[in-house]
Each structure stands twice: as structure tokens, then as C-alpha cells.
């Protein structure tokens, strides 16, 4: 910013009750954008986190409303209510995160007659039917789009109503300082309830079908055939918890698989691991991979979306085809059977994270948009 006056930005986000990558991304961005001449206001369309259950954004004015039904008179009234308050606050830019916020952001930005920036975080895997038509409408009214990876940027460019000149790729960034201080590996494993001296493989992700923990569990059965001392830690909560527990039992690997539920101290979780894995079907840009790299862990990830923009295959870890349990098992075994090679890969990953994925780089590029 070149002006001495702060530019007030309204961030609209569907929810903050989950501690997912998108929510944590906003929590990293909003406080730091103030140093670049912006005054952020966050408006969350779900009041579930009003009591601080999910993501907190310290030092930022966070407001909560309840968007129950989007395409109804009540939804339009809420849009006008938010717009009136934004006018009173002097908002001169609206940035949206998630689909509901995109739709609402169009209405608010039209009232304010200000720019609308849509932050797209995934590959659009759930865009079907009516949503596709609505997305065309949103895309025609957005002044710019921010994508966290080239893969997402290319996917946005293919959507109806998008002018590729308005799409800007700004890679995700994390607070690297949070991952430079190491934790004691044995203390971290005790904290997770994962005991013993064998290699520990871990995945941090919501337990949803798109993350494809099922392929990982099948791969783990093959890993355990050769390395019965290995363990798998699955950190996260979601609808797949009980079906995955049942699958682990049916595969005969339940004693070697640890379901921890959601954990807030990601640094401590990563300290317990020897290898990080991500078996997802679709991924925009994984903060979890970046955090694992910053922690010095080698990463095995499916070659989808932005994963290949984080992991350098054969250098900082491995990329495998998605839904391929045999390939996944093979790469995991490579790493746990060659700990020195794994350590070198992890160190290269750490250096790459520092060079490419620092939160301050992300914030600076966003402010300069």
C-alpha cells in the first residue's frame, strides 16, 4: 500500500469451527495484513465458533452471523445487513473464502461498489448442477481470484465466467518459526498414546472420504507384512472415523493404527513421526504437507492438485498415484527401511519450506495484489 490511510477489508468465510487448512490460512493472513496498511474485519457465516471451539484470529475484529439458507429472502436480508454494517465500517474491499461467502460477497460488494476478491482453495471437486450455474454468476462479478497453487489456478481458469487474467497464484505460507523448535520424540509419542520403538507414519487430515484413508489403511497392511513394528497415527475427526476403525479391524491391523481425534498442537504431533503421508483424492495446496516439511519430515503424498508443488519426487519425499495402495506401501517402506535417506529427504524438505512457503512471503504477495 502506498496510502497512509488504512484500507478496510471485509473477509467473509463460511465457518471457523473447523481447524482445517483454509481456516488456519485466514488466521495467519488477517493479523499480518495489518502491517501492509490494511485493516481486516472477519465475518463468519456460522456462529458455531463463537465460543472459541475452532480457529481463533487474535488481534482481529471477528463477527458472527448465521447464514441458514442462502437463496432465500432471509439470505438477501442478511446480505443487506452485512453491507450496511460494512458501509458504516468504511469497507473498501471484500475478500471471500468458500462458496456461501462467494455468493454473499457478490451482493455485499455490489452495494458497496467495491472490488471483490474470491479466494479459491480447492480444485472444485464438488461443483455440480445448480452450483455450477451459481458459480458462473459469482465468477462474472469477481474482480480477482487468488489460488494457493498453480493446480488450483488452472482449475479456476477452466471455470465458466473466469477471465484468466484475473487469476493470481499466491502459494500458501505458514509460520515457520512454530516448527523450528523440536519436541522430544518419545514424549510426543506418549502424548499421542503411541508407544514403542518402531517407525511411526502419520497423516493429519479431516476424516472425510475425499482424503482416502481407506487406501492408506490397505497400504499399511502391506507395510506391516514387512515391518510388523511400524505404526500408523491418524490425526483428525470426521464422518469416516467409525468406518475407518472398522476397516482397520477387518484388515487385521487395528493394534498398529492409532486414531487420535483432532489435536491442536500440530508441532507436537509431527515430532512423533518418522514419515508424513497424505493419501487424498484431491488437494488444492496442503498446509499439512508444508508443516511436515518445515518439521524436517519426508513426505509421501498422492500426485494430485498442488501436492506436486510441495513435494519434489525423489528429493523431499515421494509422489504416488492416488488410489494405489501398492505404490503407497512401496514408498513408505523405502523411507522407513532407509532412515538415513529419509532424514536427508526431510532436511531438503525443510530447506524448501523455508525458501518457498514462509507466511510473510504469502502475506506480502497478497497485500501487493
Protein Blocks (a to p, Z undefined) as FASTA:
>chain_A
ZZfbdcddddddfbfkbccfklmmmmmmmmmmmmnopacddddfbfklmnopmccdehia
cdddddfblbbfklmmmmmmmmmmmmmnopabdcdedjklmmmmmmmmmmnopacddddf
beolmgghjlmmmmmmmmmmpmbdcdfbfklmmmmmmpghiafklpccddddddfklmmp
ccdfklmmmmnopacjbdcddddddddfklommlmmmmmmmmmmmmmmbccddededjkl
mmmmmmmmmnopmmmpccebjafblmlmmmmpmbdcdfbfbdfbdfklmmmmmnopacdd
ddehjllmmmcghklmccddehilklmmmmmmmmmmmmmlmmmmmmmmmmmmmmmmgfkl
mmmmmmmZZ
